[in-house]
Structure formats: structure tokens, C-alpha cells
Amino acid sequence: MKILVTGGAGFIGSHLLPQLLVDGHEVTVLDNASSGNWENVPAECEHWEMDIRSEAVIPKIIKARFTVIVHLAAQTMVSSSQDDPQLDAAENIMGTVNILEAARLSDVDRIILSSTAAAYGDVPVNDLPIKESEMVKPLSFYGLSKVTAEQYIRQYQKSFGLNYVIFRFANVYGERQGDAGEGGVISIFAKKIAKGEGITIFGDGKQTRDFVYAGDIAAGIRAAITTDNVNDTYNLSTQQETSLLELVAIMSDIKGRKILPSFGAARTGDILRSSLSNKKAITKLGWKPKLSLKDGLKQTMNYVKKEYKQ
């Protein structure tokens, strides 16, 4: 199968691409390398260094005739979206529309979109874990732009018959992650710890996240490539809440010494508590997360430690 992965040089792509190649797919990666790294991309993949907003993207995709597009390319930082809503919208909305147009005009079978838990905003505690049927109420321009991209994809399906799978990722973490994005707190903490520096929690540390390992996210995307249960939205998560204070405690246990964080002011647009229901993905996609948070943190911290020893 011919598959295009936008943003494939990023950290989720670095976990996905090897799995796609093992499955025997012919993979092309489109990335502008603004936050990704071409070293993450196996040599067997075709490399397109382009921006998803470029007009040149559409004819190039049309000519290649892909079966599936996995759309990972995005602006993923809540803080950046609040500082520059126009750039956030350009990348996450107009960039997505560009890819959708190319998909429509080249008879792509399906598009898989990476969306976000930020779509839901702050949800009453009694409604946790959050189901896909929950009303979306984003608190940031980032969440809003991803919800808008979702709506464009649904409309393309209604208007043109383009099949889709939308994934709302919980807080993704793992090896090769940058400091940006929603799960970036683990990457930031791991790097600070590896360098012997102090870590800072913004807020009181009681805010919770649903941390899911990038390798498990890649497995979910693989399931979406072949599933018959298309034209639907799925959470990919562990369905477990972990506070930032609990996260630091687990990292302390792995490190073998107590880590004492400092605290800064809470950031605008950050949600207080988050846990996503994964029952729908388990039932309809046959997917479930395999790696525990502690084991995933061990792998991530060991990887970062080796990086800083080089």
C-alpha cells in the first residue's frame, strides 16, 4: 500500500514509520523539518521536504497516487497558539485543507488525522474518562484549530466521499520527543533530570494528564489503515489520570533519588484534568495500549540519558 505520512520526521512518525515498513508498505514522508528531524526517517522511505501549506503540495500528491494519508503535521503547542493564533490556524486548518484537497483530487482511500484531547477542554470530574461523544469545548486556539480541522474532514467525507479516521490523542510521550506539544512535559523533565538540572511545574502540580506511549499510538494508526470502521472519531489513551506530582514521583523512583520540583504560575489555556475513554478504540479497532507509564518512562529516560552521554 502507498502511504503518505505528513510530519513523519517528528517523534510520533519515528515510532510509526518502522512499523509501516515492517508491514510492507511503500512510505513517503512529507515534512518541512521545522520541528522534525530527517534522521528519524528510515532510508527506505521517500523524503519530501515541503510545507503542508505550500501550493506545490497538491500536484505532487496527485501525481504520487497514495492509498492512505496519515496527517501528523501540525502546530502542537498550546502556548504558541495563544501567542500567534494566525500561525496556528494557518498550519492546523489551512494546511489540513491543502492535504484534504490533494486527497480528494487523487482518489485517496482514507485520511487519518491526529487530533487532540485539548478538543474537550475542561470536563466535569463526573464525566471522566471523556468519551468521544462529549461536547468539544477547547480552551486554547490550538484545541480550536484541531476541532476545526476535524470538521473539515467530516465535511469532505459528506461532500466528496473521502473516508477518514480521526484520532484524539491523549498526552503522547516517548523517545525522540521534542519539548513542544502536549506530552512534552515528560521530555522536558527527562532532559532536565539527565543534565542534573531542576524541573519546574506550572501550576500546583495537581493537574492530571493521560500519558500514552508513542509506540502504542503508532499501533493505533496501523489499525486505522486497514479497519472497516472508518468515518469515525476515536480516543487513543490509557484511560488513566496521572498528576504532574505523581509523574515526578514515578520519575524519582526510576532515578533512585527524590526529585523536588519548583513551581511557576499556571499557563493560559492549560486544562486541569484529563483522562480519555479508550473503550471505543478497543472495541472497534482491536487496539489497546500495551506499555505501562512506568515502563515507558524508563525507556524514555534511558534514551535521553544516553543522548546526553554522547
C-alpha positions as CSV (number, residue, x, y, z in Angstrom):
1,M,0.0,0.0,0.0
2,K,1.3,3.5,-0.8
3,I,1.1,5.7,2.3
4,L,2.0,9.4,2.8
5,V,2.9,10.5,6.3
6,T,2.8,14.2,6.8
7,G,5.0,15.4,9.7
8,G,6.6,11.9,9.6
9,A,10.0,13.2,10.6
10,G,8.6,14.1,14.0
11,F,8.7,11.9,17.1
12,I,5.4,10.1,16.5
13,G,6.5,9.4,13.0
14,S,9.7,8.0,14.3
15,H,7.7,5.3,16.0
16,L,5.2,4.8,13.2
17,L,7.5,4.6,10.1
18,P,9.4,1.4,11.1
19,Q,6.1,-0.3,11.8
20,L,4.7,0.6,8.4
21,L,7.8,-0.7,6.7
22,V,7.7,-4.0,8.5
23,D,4.1,-4.3,7.3
24,G,5.4,-4.0,3.7
25,H,4.0,-0.6,2.9
26,E,5.6,1.9,0.5
27,V,6.1,5.0,2.6
28,T,6.7,8.7,1.7
29,V,7.3,11.3,4.3
30,L,6.3,15.0,3.8
31,D,7.9,17.3,6.4
32,N,9.2,20.8,6.5
33,A,11.8,19.8,9.2
34,S,10.8,22.8,11.3
35,S,10.5,20.6,14.4
36,G,11.1,17.1,13.0
37,N,14.4,15.5,12.2
38,W,15.2,13.6,9.0
39,E,17.4,11.3,11.0
40,N,14.1,9.9,12.4
41,V,13.1,8.8,8.9
42,P,14.4,5.4,7.6
43,A,16.3,5.4,4.3
44,E,13.7,3.1,2.8
45,C,11.1,6.0,2.9
46,E,10.9,8.6,0.2
47,H,11.7,12.1,1.5
48,W,9.7,15.2,0.6
49,E,10.9,18.4,2.3
50,M,7.9,20.6,1.9
51,D,5.4,22.6,3.9
52,I,1.8,21.4,4.1
53,R,0.7,25.0,3.3
54,S,2.6,25.1,0.0
55,E,0.6,25.2,-3.2
56,A,3.1,22.7,-4.7
57,V,1.9,20.0,-2.3
58,I,-1.3,19.3,-4.1
59,P,0.0,18.4,-7.6
60,K,2.9,16.4,-6.0
61,I,0.4,14.3,-4.0
62,I,-1.9,13.9,-7.0
63,K,0.9,12.6,-9.2
64,A,2.0,10.1,-6.5
65,R,-1.5,8.5,-6.1
66,F,-1.4,7.4,-2.5
67,T,-3.9,4.9,-1.0
68,V,-3.7,6.4,2.6
69,I,-2.6,9.7,4.0
70,V,-1.6,9.8,7.7
71,H,-1.7,13.5,8.6
72,L,0.5,14.2,11.6
73,A,1.9,17.5,10.6
74,A,0.7,20.3,12.9
75,Q,1.5,23.1,15.2
76,T,1.1,21.3,18.6
77,M,1.9,23.9,21.3
78,V,-0.9,25.4,23.3
79,S,1.3,28.3,24.4
80,S,2.3,29.1,20.8
81,S,-1.3,29.0,19.6
82,Q,-2.1,31.6,22.3
83,D,0.9,33.8,21.2
84,D,0.2,33.5,17.5
85,P,-3.4,32.3,16.6
86,Q,-2.9,33.2,13.0
87,L,0.1,30.9,12.5
88,D,-1.7,28.1,14.5
89,A,-4.7,28.4,12.2
90,A,-2.6,28.6,9.0
91,E,-0.8,25.3,9.9
92,N,-3.6,23.3,11.5
93,I,-6.6,24.5,9.5
94,M,-5.4,25.7,6.1
95,G,-2.5,23.1,6.0
96,T,-5.1,20.4,6.6
97,V,-7.4,21.7,3.9
98,N,-4.5,21.7,1.5
99,I,-3.9,18.0,2.3
100,L,-7.6,17.2,2.0
101,E,-7.8,18.8,-1.4
102,A,-4.9,16.7,-2.6
103,A,-6.6,13.6,-1.2
104,R,-9.9,14.5,-2.9
105,L,-8.3,15.1,-6.2
106,S,-6.2,12.0,-6.2
107,D,-8.8,9.5,-5.0
108,V,-7.1,8.7,-1.7
109,D,-9.0,5.9,0.0
110,R,-8.7,7.4,3.5
111,I,-7.1,10.0,5.6
112,I,-6.0,9.6,9.2
113,L,-5.9,12.7,11.3
114,S,-4.0,13.2,14.5
115,S,-6.2,15.4,16.8
116,T,-6.1,16.0,20.5
117,A,-7.5,15.7,24.0
118,A,-7.4,19.5,24.0
119,A,-10.6,19.4,21.9
120,Y,-12.6,18.6,25.0
121,G,-11.4,21.4,27.3
122,D,-12.1,21.2,31.0
123,V,-14.7,18.5,31.6
124,P,-16.6,17.9,34.9
125,V,-14.9,15.3,37.0
126,N,-18.1,13.2,36.9
127,D,-17.7,12.9,33.1
128,L,-14.2,11.4,33.3
129,P,-12.9,9.5,31.5
130,I,-14.0,11.5,28.5
131,K,-15.9,9.7,25.7
132,E,-15.8,10.7,22.1
133,S,-19.4,11.8,22.3
134,E,-18.5,14.6,24.8
135,M,-19.2,18.1,23.5
136,V,-16.0,19.8,22.4
137,K,-15.1,23.0,24.3
138,P,-11.5,23.8,23.6
139,L,-9.8,26.3,25.9
140,S,-7.0,27.3,23.5
141,F,-6.6,28.3,19.9
142,Y,-4.7,25.0,19.4
143,G,-7.7,23.0,20.6
144,L,-10.0,25.1,18.4
145,S,-7.8,24.7,15.3
146,K,-7.7,20.9,15.7
147,V,-11.5,20.8,16.2
148,T,-11.9,22.9,13.1
149,A,-9.7,20.5,11.1
150,E,-11.8,17.6,12.3
151,Q,-14.9,19.4,11.0
152,Y,-13.3,20.0,7.6
153,I,-12.5,16.3,7.3
154,R,-16.1,15.3,8.2
155,Q,-17.4,17.7,5.6
156,Y,-15.1,16.3,3.0
157,Q,-16.5,12.9,3.7
158,K,-20.1,14.1,3.3
159,S,-19.3,16.2,0.2
160,F,-16.8,14.0,-1.6
161,G,-16.9,10.6,0.0
162,L,-13.3,10.8,1.4
163,N,-13.1,8.2,4.2
164,Y,-11.4,9.2,7.4
165,V,-10.3,8.1,10.9
166,I,-9.9,10.9,13.4
167,F,-7.7,10.2,16.5
168,R,-7.9,12.3,19.6
169,F,-4.5,11.5,21.2
170,A,-4.1,11.8,24.9
171,N,-0.7,13.1,26.1
172,V,1.8,11.3,23.9
173,Y,5.4,10.7,25.1
174,G,8.4,8.6,24.3
175,E,11.8,8.5,22.8
176,R,12.9,11.3,20.4
177,Q,10.2,13.7,21.6
178,G,10.9,17.4,21.4
179,D,9.9,19.8,24.2
180,A,6.9,21.0,22.3
181,G,3.4,19.6,22.3
182,E,1.1,18.3,24.9
183,G,3.1,15.4,26.2
184,G,6.3,17.4,26.1
185,V,6.4,17.8,29.9
186,I,7.9,14.3,30.1
187,S,10.6,15.1,27.5
188,I,11.4,18.4,29.3
189,F,11.6,16.7,32.7
190,A,13.7,13.8,31.4
191,K,16.2,16.1,29.8
192,K,16.5,18.3,32.9
193,I,17.0,15.2,35.1
194,A,19.6,13.8,32.7
195,K,21.6,17.1,32.9
196,G,21.2,17.3,36.7
197,E,19.1,20.4,36.4
198,G,15.9,21.4,38.4
199,I,12.5,21.0,37.0
200,T,9.5,23.4,37.1
201,I,5.8,22.6,37.3
202,F,3.5,25.3,36.1
203,G,0.6,25.4,38.5
204,D,0.2,23.4,41.7
205,G,1.1,20.0,40.1
206,K,-2.4,18.5,40.8
207,Q,-3.4,18.9,37.1
208,T,-3.7,15.5,35.5
209,R,-2.9,14.1,32.1
210,D,-3.5,10.8,30.4
211,F,0.0,9.8,29.2
212,V,0.2,7.3,26.4
213,Y,3.4,5.9,24.8
214,A,4.1,6.8,21.2
215,G,4.7,3.2,20.2
216,D,1.1,2.5,21.3
217,I,-0.1,5.5,19.2
218,A,1.7,4.1,16.2
219,A,-0.1,0.7,16.7
220,G,-3.4,2.6,16.7
221,I,-2.6,4.3,13.4
222,R,-1.7,0.9,11.9
223,A,-5.1,-0.4,12.9
224,A,-6.8,2.6,11.3
225,I,-5.1,1.9,7.9
226,T,-7.0,-1.4,7.4
227,T,-10.1,-1.1,9.6
228,D,-13.5,-1.2,8.1
229,N,-14.8,1.1,10.9
230,V,-14.0,4.3,9.1
231,N,-15.6,7.7,9.2
232,D,-15.5,7.9,13.0
233,T,-13.5,9.5,15.8
234,Y,-11.5,7.6,18.4
235,N,-9.6,8.4,21.6
236,L,-6.2,6.8,21.9
237,S,-5.3,6.8,25.6
238,T,-4.6,4.7,28.6
239,Q,-7.8,5.9,30.4
240,Q,-5.7,6.6,33.5
241,E,-5.1,10.0,35.1
242,T,-1.7,10.9,36.4
243,S,-1.0,14.2,38.1
244,L,2.3,16.0,37.5
245,L,3.2,15.5,41.1
246,E,2.6,11.7,40.6
247,L,4.7,11.9,37.4
248,V,7.6,13.4,39.3
249,A,7.3,10.7,42.0
250,I,7.5,7.9,39.4
251,M,10.5,9.6,37.7
252,S,12.1,9.9,41.1
253,D,11.6,6.2,41.7
254,I,13.2,5.3,38.4
255,K,16.1,7.7,39.0
256,G,16.6,6.4,42.5
257,R,16.6,9.8,44.2
258,K,13.9,12.2,45.2
259,I,13.3,15.0,42.7
260,L,12.0,18.2,44.2
261,P,10.3,20.5,41.6
262,S,9.9,24.2,41.7
263,F,6.6,25.8,40.9
264,G,5.6,28.5,38.4
265,A,2.4,30.3,37.5
266,A,-0.3,28.2,35.7
267,R,-0.3,28.7,31.9
268,T,-3.3,30.1,30.0
269,G,-5.2,27.5,28.0
270,D,-4.0,24.5,30.1
271,I,-6.7,22.2,31.2
272,L,-7.0,21.0,34.8
273,R,-7.8,17.3,34.5
274,S,-7.8,14.9,31.5
275,S,-8.5,11.2,31.0
276,L,-9.9,9.8,27.8
277,S,-12.0,6.7,27.5
278,N,-10.4,4.1,25.2
279,K,-13.2,1.6,25.1
280,K,-14.3,2.6,21.6
281,A,-10.8,2.1,20.1
282,I,-10.5,-1.2,21.9
283,T,-13.9,-2.4,20.7
284,K,-14.0,-1.2,17.1
285,L,-10.2,-1.1,16.2
286,G,-9.0,-4.0,18.3
287,W,-6.4,-1.7,19.8
288,K,-5.2,-1.3,23.3
289,P,-2.2,0.4,25.0
290,K,0.5,-2.2,25.9
291,L,3.2,-0.2,27.8
292,S,2.7,1.0,31.4
293,L,3.6,4.5,32.3
294,K,6.5,3.4,34.5
295,D,8.0,1.1,31.8
296,G,7.5,3.8,29.1
297,L,9.2,6.4,31.4
298,K,12.1,4.0,32.0
299,Q,12.6,3.6,28.2
300,T,12.3,7.4,27.6
301,M,14.6,8.4,30.5
302,N,17.2,5.8,29.5
303,Y,17.1,7.1,25.9
304,V,17.6,10.7,27.0
305,K,20.3,9.7,29.4
306,K,22.3,8.0,26.6
307,E,21.7,11.1,24.4
308,Y,23.4,13.4,26.9
309,K,26.3,11.0,27.4
310,Q,27.3,11.2,23.8
